[in-house]
Amino acid sequence: MQLNFIANQPVPSSSGRTIPMIDPSYAEAFDDIQRSNAQDIDVAVKAARHCLDTVWSRLTGPERGRLLMRLSESVIAHTDELAQLELRDCGKPSTQALADVAALARYFEFYAGACDKFHGQTIPYLDGYSVLTWREPHGVTGHIIPWNYPMQIMGRSVGGALAAGNVCVVKPSEDACLSIIRVAQLAAQVGFPSGAINIVTGFGHEVGDALARHAGIDHISFTGSPSVGTLIQQAAAVRHCPVTLELGGKSPQIVFADANLDDAVPAILNAIVQNAGQTCSAGSRLLIEQSLYEPLLERLGQRFENLRVGPAAMNLDLGPLIRQSQQQRVWDFLSDAQVAKIPMVAQGQIVDEAPQAGYYQAPTLLRDVPVSHPLAQEEVFGPVLCAMPFEDEDEAITLANATRFGLVAGIWTRDGARQFRMAKRIQSGQVFINNYGAGGGVELPFGGVKSSGYGREKGFEALLGFTTLKTVAIRHG
């Protein structure tokens, strides 16, 4: 049984209740976590505040940086253990789980180096005045982390908050939290003071809601659905608590006839099948210039047919979806596609070794998807790629911007002028040209526009969101 981790100690929930952890490869329970409540959040917030007031706020930037670097090194030393936790908890193939561990270590490494390089400014002003600004941490930050990339999102969220001088209370998803608990334990082992990182598990409507409403939380970072993001904002607004939101996307890949398909095809494929399509920035809409439409679909269809899905331990192209309700969600979208007579180009295969009870979904390529259909508008969060043709740049932009989301976009063209025209006109927080994702890009600010949220995580820019600016004006003569 897994306990909460508060003030560097394993702590049972005051509720005395637990939640089973389900291995999505087999649909079987293999462990239990605490079903915590508002009382447990209050204990964690008080532990964090005590740490901030007595220890953490007195550490210099270099001292925080050394702790984060030691944590990065510890994550690397425990790579296999953490990857196995993620494999079983999330159903990730081992290749993806190992990549997530490496990304977590890199986040801590990056923010370790940023701790003593975050400076204010001096501002020229009236004669007889000196004016300066400096950045101050919010204090106790709350982090609500989803199930699709627990380690990566912990790294970019908690790593940035700690580097900026905050202490953290983390509510991981009830579907996948074991790696996060383990990382907090590693942090205690390498010397993080009691209360710097606190983990409280449970359901969102109980623990997440209590965290968002707690008067002792000074900033909230949330990654999840737009509907829950709205609830987080409403809860925080009552006490004017700042919020950073990353709320998913319906990201387009725009392919022009002059694209290098040897580069584009594998990137397009990976952007929809990585983590079984359960990725906020998944390239789930494929917009293809009309003259290239049939040839590219034929080429992609062949690649889709060769994809294999199975238990995480088999390390195939895709593992299972996270839970039965997510599997049903994907099935509902595909059922709607059949009713609407949307053609299917190709589909991968679930291997015979996959247990009947597991939450598996074959990757599916659809074509001629109407722009108004839910498949072209809503986040499926599964391995479903929707293709549609366009005639020219204007139509491509219209289609790309025709959803409520704006997180990521990919542009495939060798025309340099077109690259910049398209990048300027697309409504998106990130634009990738002749690539998609830039290899993860720990250094690259990440966040969306429209219903994809606001604020930025990753990179140096994240530190702005985890701090507040103070202006000091001195009159000296």
C-alpha positions as CSV (number, residue, x, y, z in Angstrom):
1,M,0.0,0.0,0.0
2,Q,1.2,3.5,-0.9
3,L,1.0,6.3,1.6
4,N,1.0,10.1,1.1
5,F,4.4,11.7,1.4
6,I,4.2,14.8,3.6
7,A,7.1,16.5,5.4
8,N,9.5,13.8,4.2
9,Q,7.4,11.0,5.8
10,P,4.9,8.4,4.6
11,V,1.6,9.4,6.0
12,P,-1.8,7.5,5.8
13,S,-4.9,9.5,4.9
14,S,-7.1,10.7,7.7
15,S,-10.0,9.1,5.8
16,G,-8.7,5.5,6.3
17,R,-9.8,4.8,2.7
18,T,-7.9,3.6,-0.3
19,I,-8.1,3.5,-4.1
20,P,-6.9,0.5,-6.1
21,M,-4.2,1.0,-8.7
22,I,-5.1,-0.7,-12.0
23,D,-2.5,-2.1,-14.5
24,P,-4.0,-1.0,-17.8
25,S,-2.2,-3.8,-19.7
26,Y,-4.2,-6.4,-17.7
27,A,-7.1,-4.5,-16.1
28,E,-5.9,-5.9,-12.7
29,A,-5.3,-4.1,-9.4
30,F,-1.8,-4.4,-8.2
31,D,-1.5,-1.8,-5.4
32,D,-3.5,0.8,-3.4
33,I,-3.1,4.5,-2.8
34,Q,-4.7,6.8,-0.2
35,R,-8.1,8.3,-0.8
36,S,-7.2,11.6,0.8
37,N,-9.4,14.5,1.7
38,A,-9.3,18.2,2.6
39,Q,-7.9,17.4,6.0
40,D,-4.9,15.8,4.4
41,I,-4.4,18.7,2.0
42,D,-4.4,21.0,5.1
43,V,-1.7,19.0,6.7
44,A,0.4,19.1,3.6
45,V,0.0,22.9,3.1
46,K,0.9,23.5,6.7
47,A,4.1,21.4,6.3
48,A,5.0,23.3,3.2
49,R,4.4,26.7,4.8
50,H,6.6,25.7,7.8
51,C,9.4,24.6,5.5
52,L,9.1,27.9,3.5
53,D,9.2,30.1,6.6
54,T,12.0,28.2,8.5
55,V,14.3,26.7,5.9
56,W,13.5,27.0,2.2
57,S,13.3,30.8,2.0
58,R,16.7,31.1,3.6
59,L,18.5,29.0,1.0
60,T,20.4,30.8,-1.7
61,G,19.9,30.2,-5.4
62,P,23.1,28.1,-5.6
63,E,22.0,26.0,-2.6
64,R,18.6,25.2,-4.2
65,G,20.4,24.4,-7.5
66,R,22.7,21.9,-5.8
67,L,19.6,20.1,-4.3
68,L,17.9,20.0,-7.7
69,M,21.1,18.7,-9.3
70,R,21.4,15.9,-6.7
71,L,17.8,15.0,-7.3
72,S,18.5,14.8,-11.1
73,E,21.4,12.5,-10.5
74,S,19.3,10.3,-8.1
75,V,16.6,10.0,-10.8
76,I,19.2,8.8,-13.3
77,A,20.6,6.3,-10.7
78,H,17.0,4.9,-10.3
79,T,16.1,4.9,-14.0
80,D,15.1,1.2,-14.2
81,E,13.0,1.4,-11.0
82,L,11.1,4.5,-12.1
83,A,10.6,3.2,-15.6
84,Q,9.1,0.0,-14.2
85,L,6.7,2.0,-12.1
86,E,5.6,4.1,-15.1
87,L,5.3,1.0,-17.3
88,R,2.9,-0.7,-14.8
89,D,1.1,2.4,-13.6
90,C,0.5,4.0,-17.0
91,G,0.8,1.1,-19.5
92,K,3.8,2.8,-21.2
93,P,6.1,0.6,-23.4
94,S,9.5,0.6,-21.8
95,T,11.0,2.8,-24.5
96,Q,8.6,5.6,-23.6
97,A,8.9,5.0,-19.9
98,L,12.7,5.3,-20.1
99,A,12.4,8.4,-22.2
100,D,10.1,9.9,-19.5
101,V,12.7,9.2,-16.8
102,A,15.4,10.9,-18.9
103,A,13.2,13.9,-19.4
104,L,12.5,14.2,-15.7
105,A,16.2,14.2,-14.9
106,R,16.8,16.8,-17.5
107,Y,14.1,19.1,-16.1
108,F,15.7,19.0,-12.7
109,E,19.1,19.5,-14.2
110,F,17.9,22.5,-16.3
111,Y,16.2,24.2,-13.3
112,A,19.2,23.4,-11.1
113,G,21.3,25.6,-13.4
114,A,18.6,28.4,-13.5
115,C,18.4,28.9,-9.7
116,D,21.1,31.5,-9.5
117,K,20.6,33.1,-12.9
118,F,17.2,34.7,-12.4
119,H,17.7,38.4,-12.0
120,G,15.7,41.6,-11.7
121,Q,16.3,44.9,-13.5
122,T,17.3,48.5,-12.8
123,I,15.0,51.1,-14.5
124,P,16.2,54.6,-15.5
125,Y,13.9,57.1,-13.8
126,L,13.7,60.7,-12.4
127,D,16.8,62.5,-11.2
128,G,17.4,61.6,-7.6
129,Y,15.8,58.2,-7.8
130,S,17.0,54.6,-8.3
131,V,14.4,52.1,-9.3
132,L,14.9,48.3,-9.4
133,T,12.8,45.2,-9.7
134,W,13.3,41.7,-8.3
135,R,11.5,38.4,-8.6
136,E,10.0,36.8,-5.5
137,P,8.4,33.3,-5.2
138,H,4.7,33.0,-4.6
139,G,5.3,30.8,-1.6
140,V,3.4,27.5,-1.5
141,T,2.4,26.3,-4.9
142,G,-0.2,23.6,-5.7
143,H,0.4,21.2,-8.6
144,I,-2.4,19.0,-10.1
145,I,-0.7,16.5,-12.4
146,P,-2.5,14.2,-14.9
147,W,-1.9,10.6,-15.6
148,N,-0.5,10.7,-19.1
149,Y,3.0,11.9,-18.3
150,P,3.4,12.0,-14.5
151,M,7.2,12.3,-14.3
152,Q,7.6,14.7,-17.2
153,I,4.9,17.1,-15.9
154,M,6.2,16.8,-12.4
155,G,9.6,17.8,-13.7
156,R,8.5,20.8,-15.6
157,S,6.0,22.0,-13.0
158,V,7.6,21.2,-9.6
159,G,11.2,21.7,-10.9
160,G,10.4,25.2,-12.1
161,A,8.5,26.1,-8.9
162,L,11.3,24.9,-6.6
163,A,14.0,26.7,-8.7
164,A,12.0,30.0,-8.3
165,G,12.0,29.5,-4.5
166,N,8.6,28.0,-3.9
167,V,7.7,24.9,-1.9
168,C,5.2,22.4,-3.4
169,V,2.0,20.4,-2.6
170,V,1.4,17.9,-5.4
171,K,-1.9,16.1,-6.2
172,P,-1.1,13.4,-8.8
173,S,-3.8,11.6,-10.8
174,E,-5.5,8.8,-9.0
175,D,-4.8,6.7,-12.1
176,A,-1.0,7.1,-12.1
177,C,1.0,8.4,-9.2
178,L,3.5,5.9,-8.1
179,S,6.5,7.4,-9.8
180,I,5.7,10.8,-8.3
181,I,5.6,9.4,-4.8
182,R,8.9,7.7,-5.4
183,V,10.6,10.9,-6.8
184,A,9.5,12.7,-3.6
185,Q,11.1,10.0,-1.5
186,L,14.3,10.4,-3.6
187,A,14.2,14.1,-2.9
188,A,14.1,13.5,0.8
189,Q,17.0,11.1,0.5
190,V,19.3,13.6,-1.3
191,G,18.6,16.3,1.3
192,F,15.5,18.3,0.5
193,P,14.2,19.8,3.7
194,S,11.0,18.4,5.3
195,G,8.0,20.0,3.6
196,A,9.6,21.2,0.4
197,I,7.8,18.5,-1.7
198,N,4.6,17.0,-0.4
199,I,2.4,14.4,-2.3
200,V,-1.3,13.9,-1.5
201,T,-3.2,11.3,-3.5
202,G,-6.9,10.9,-4.1
203,F,-9.7,11.8,-6.4
204,G,-9.9,15.2,-8.2
205,H,-13.3,16.1,-6.9
206,E,-12.1,15.6,-3.3
207,V,-8.3,16.3,-3.1
208,G,-7.9,18.5,-6.2
209,D,-10.8,20.6,-5.3
210,A,-9.5,21.0,-1.7
211,L,-6.1,22.0,-3.0
212,A,-7.5,24.6,-5.4
213,R,-9.7,26.1,-2.6
214,H,-7.1,26.1,0.2
215,A,-6.3,29.6,1.5
216,G,-2.7,28.6,2.1
217,I,-2.0,27.9,-1.6
218,D,-0.4,30.9,-3.4
219,H,-0.3,29.6,-7.0
220,I,-1.8,26.6,-8.8
221,S,-0.4,24.8,-11.8
222,F,-2.9,22.5,-13.5
223,T,-2.7,20.2,-16.6
224,G,-5.9,18.5,-17.7
225,S,-9.2,19.0,-19.5
226,P,-10.7,22.4,-20.2
227,S,-13.8,21.6,-18.2
228,V,-11.8,20.8,-15.0
229,G,-9.6,23.8,-15.8
230,T,-12.6,26.0,-15.6
231,L,-13.5,24.6,-12.1
232,I,-9.9,25.2,-11.0
233,Q,-10.1,28.8,-12.1
234,Q,-13.4,29.4,-10.4
235,A,-12.1,27.9,-7.1
236,A,-8.9,30.0,-7.2
237,A,-10.7,33.2,-8.3
238,V,-12.5,33.4,-5.0
239,R,-9.2,34.3,-3.3
240,H,-7.5,35.8,-6.4
241,C,-5.0,33.0,-6.6
242,P,-2.9,33.0,-9.8
243,V,-3.2,29.9,-12.0
244,T,-1.2,28.4,-14.8
245,L,-3.3,26.1,-17.1
246,E,-2.4,23.6,-19.8
247,L,-5.7,22.3,-21.1
248,G,-4.9,20.1,-24.1
249,G,-5.2,20.6,-27.8
250,K,-6.4,19.5,-31.2
251,S,-3.1,20.1,-32.9
252,P,-2.7,20.3,-36.7
253,Q,0.0,18.9,-38.9
254,I,0.0,20.9,-42.1
255,V,1.7,19.2,-45.1
256,F,2.4,21.1,-48.3
257,A,3.2,19.4,-51.6
258,D,6.9,20.4,-51.4
259,A,7.4,18.7,-48.0
260,N,10.2,16.2,-47.4
261,L,8.1,13.1,-46.8
262,D,11.0,11.0,-45.6
263,D,11.2,13.4,-42.6
264,A,7.5,14.2,-42.3
265,V,5.9,10.7,-42.4
266,P,7.7,9.2,-39.3
267,A,7.2,12.5,-37.4
268,I,3.5,12.5,-38.2
269,L,3.1,8.9,-37.2
270,N,5.0,9.3,-33.9
271,A,3.0,12.5,-33.0
272,I,-0.3,10.5,-32.9
273,V,0.8,7.1,-31.6
274,Q,3.2,8.2,-28.9
275,N,1.8,7.2,-25.5
276,A,-1.1,5.6,-27.4
277,G,-2.2,9.1,-28.5
278,Q,-2.7,10.2,-24.9
279,T,-0.7,13.4,-25.3
280,C,-1.9,17.0,-25.0
281,S,0.2,18.0,-28.0
282,A,-0.6,15.0,-30.2
283,G,-0.8,15.9,-33.8
284,S,-4.3,14.6,-34.2
285,R,-5.4,16.6,-37.3
286,L,-3.5,16.1,-40.6
287,L,-4.1,18.8,-43.2
288,I,-2.6,17.9,-46.6
289,E,-2.3,20.0,-49.8
290,Q,-4.7,18.5,-52.3
291,S,-2.1,17.4,-54.9
292,L,-0.4,15.4,-52.2
293,Y,-3.5,14.0,-50.5
294,E,-3.8,10.6,-52.0
295,P,-0.1,9.8,-52.2
296,L,0.5,10.7,-48.5
297,L,-2.5,8.9,-47.3
298,E,-1.4,5.8,-49.1
299,R,2.1,6.0,-47.6
300,L,0.8,6.7,-44.1
301,G,-1.8,3.9,-44.4
302,Q,1.0,1.4,-45.0
303,R,2.8,2.6,-41.9
304,F,-0.4,2.4,-39.8
305,E,-1.1,-1.2,-40.9
306,N,2.4,-2.2,-39.6
307,L,1.7,-0.8,-36.1
308,R,1.3,-3.2,-33.2
309,V,-0.4,-2.8,-29.9
310,G,0.1,-4.9,-26.8
311,P,1.0,-5.1,-23.1
312,A,3.5,-2.5,-21.9
313,A,6.1,-5.2,-21.1
314,M,6.2,-6.2,-24.8
315,N,7.6,-2.8,-25.7
316,L,5.6,-2.6,-29.0
317,D,4.6,0.6,-30.9
318,L,1.7,1.3,-28.5
319,G,0.6,0.1,-25.1
320,P,-2.9,0.2,-23.7
321,L,-5.0,3.2,-22.9
322,I,-5.0,4.2,-19.2
323,R,-8.5,3.0,-18.2
324,Q,-11.7,1.5,-19.4
325,S,-13.5,4.9,-19.6
326,Q,-10.8,6.3,-21.8
327,Q,-11.1,3.2,-24.1
328,Q,-14.8,3.7,-24.3
329,R,-14.3,7.4,-25.1
330,V,-12.2,6.4,-28.1
331,W,-14.7,3.8,-29.2
332,D,-17.5,6.4,-29.0
333,F,-15.6,8.7,-31.4
334,L,-14.9,5.9,-33.8
335,S,-18.6,4.8,-33.7
336,D,-19.6,8.3,-34.5
337,A,-17.2,8.2,-37.5
338,Q,-18.9,5.1,-38.8
339,V,-22.4,6.6,-38.4
340,A,-21.1,9.7,-40.4
341,K,-19.6,7.4,-43.0
342,I,-16.1,8.8,-42.5
343,P,-13.7,6.6,-44.5
344,M,-11.0,4.6,-42.6
345,V,-7.7,4.5,-44.5
346,A,-5.9,2.0,-42.3
347,Q,-5.7,0.5,-38.8
348,G,-3.0,-1.1,-36.8
349,Q,-3.3,-4.5,-35.0
350,I,-3.7,-5.6,-31.4
351,V,-1.4,-8.6,-31.0
352,D,-2.8,-12.0,-30.1
353,E,-0.8,-11.9,-26.8
354,A,-2.8,-8.9,-25.5
355,P,-5.1,-9.9,-22.7
356,Q,-8.8,-9.6,-23.5
357,A,-9.3,-7.4,-20.4
358,G,-6.6,-4.8,-21.2
359,Y,-7.6,-1.4,-22.5
360,Y,-6.3,-1.7,-26.0
361,Q,-7.1,0.4,-29.1
362,A,-5.7,-0.1,-32.6
363,P,-4.3,3.1,-34.1
364,T,-6.7,4.4,-36.8
365,L,-6.2,6.7,-39.8
366,L,-9.4,8.4,-41.0
367,R,-9.8,10.6,-44.1
368,D,-12.2,13.3,-45.4
369,V,-13.2,14.3,-41.9
370,P,-15.6,17.2,-42.0
371,V,-14.2,20.2,-40.2
372,S,-17.4,20.5,-38.0
373,H,-17.4,16.9,-36.9
374,P,-16.4,16.2,-33.3
375,L,-13.4,14.2,-34.5
376,A,-12.0,17.4,-36.0
377,Q,-13.0,19.5,-33.1
378,E,-12.6,17.6,-29.8
379,E,-9.6,16.0,-28.2
380,V,-10.0,12.2,-28.6
381,F,-6.9,11.4,-26.5
382,G,-6.3,8.2,-28.3
383,P,-4.4,7.0,-31.4
384,V,-6.8,8.4,-34.0
385,L,-5.5,10.6,-36.8
386,C,-8.0,12.6,-38.9
387,A,-7.0,13.8,-42.4
388,M,-8.5,16.5,-44.6
389,P,-7.3,18.2,-47.8
390,F,-6.7,21.9,-48.5
391,E,-6.2,23.9,-51.7
392,D,-3.9,26.8,-50.6
393,E,-2.4,28.6,-47.6
394,D,-5.5,30.5,-46.8
395,E,-7.6,27.4,-46.5
396,A,-4.9,25.6,-44.5
397,I,-4.9,28.4,-42.0
398,T,-8.7,28.4,-41.8
399,L,-8.7,24.7,-41.1
400,A,-5.8,24.9,-38.6
401,N,-7.5,27.6,-36.6
402,A,-11.0,26.2,-36.8
403,T,-11.1,24.7,-33.3
404,R,-11.3,26.1,-29.8
405,F,-7.8,24.9,-29.0
406,G,-4.4,26.3,-29.8
407,L,-1.5,24.4,-28.2
408,V,0.9,23.1,-31.0
409,A,1.1,23.1,-34.7
410,G,3.4,21.5,-37.3
411,I,4.2,22.9,-40.7
412,W,5.9,20.8,-43.4
413,T,7.3,22.9,-46.3
414,R,10.6,23.8,-47.9
415,D,9.4,27.3,-48.8
416,G,11.1,29.6,-46.3
417,A,8.7,32.5,-46.9
418,R,5.7,30.2,-46.5
419,Q,7.2,28.9,-43.2
420,F,7.1,32.4,-41.7
421,R,3.7,33.3,-43.1
422,M,2.1,30.2,-41.7
423,A,3.8,30.5,-38.3
424,K,2.6,34.0,-37.9
425,R,-1.1,33.2,-38.8
426,I,-1.5,30.0,-36.8
427,Q,-3.2,30.4,-33.4
428,S,-0.9,28.2,-31.3
429,G,1.4,28.4,-28.4
430,Q,4.1,26.4,-30.2
431,V,4.8,26.0,-33.9
432,F,7.2,23.5,-35.3
433,I,8.5,23.8,-38.9
434,N,9.8,20.6,-40.6
435,N,9.7,18.8,-37.2
436,Y,7.3,18.1,-34.5
437,G,8.1,18.6,-30.8
438,A,11.8,19.4,-31.3
439,G,12.8,16.3,-29.3
440,G,10.9,17.2,-26.2
441,G,12.6,20.6,-25.7
442,V,12.9,21.0,-21.9
443,E,14.3,24.5,-22.7
444,L,11.3,25.5,-24.9
445,P,8.4,27.5,-23.3
446,F,5.2,25.4,-23.5
447,G,1.6,26.5,-23.2
448,G,-1.4,27.3,-25.3
449,V,-3.9,30.0,-26.4
450,K,-7.7,29.9,-26.5
451,S,-9.1,26.9,-24.7
452,S,-5.7,25.3,-24.5
453,G,-5.0,27.5,-21.5
454,Y,-2.6,30.2,-20.5
455,G,0.7,30.8,-18.8
456,R,3.9,28.9,-19.8
457,E,5.8,26.0,-18.4
458,K,9.2,24.6,-19.4
459,G,12.3,26.7,-20.1
460,F,13.3,29.9,-18.4
461,E,9.9,31.5,-19.2
462,A,8.3,29.2,-16.6
463,L,10.1,31.0,-13.8
464,L,8.1,34.1,-14.6
465,G,4.9,32.3,-13.8
466,F,6.3,30.9,-10.6
467,T,7.3,34.3,-9.3
468,T,5.8,37.8,-8.7
469,L,7.6,41.0,-9.6
470,K,8.3,43.6,-7.0
471,T,9.3,47.2,-7.8
472,V,11.5,49.2,-5.4
473,A,11.9,53.0,-5.9
474,I,14.5,54.7,-3.8
475,R,14.7,58.5,-3.5
476,H,18.2,59.5,-2.5
477,G,18.6,63.2,-3.2
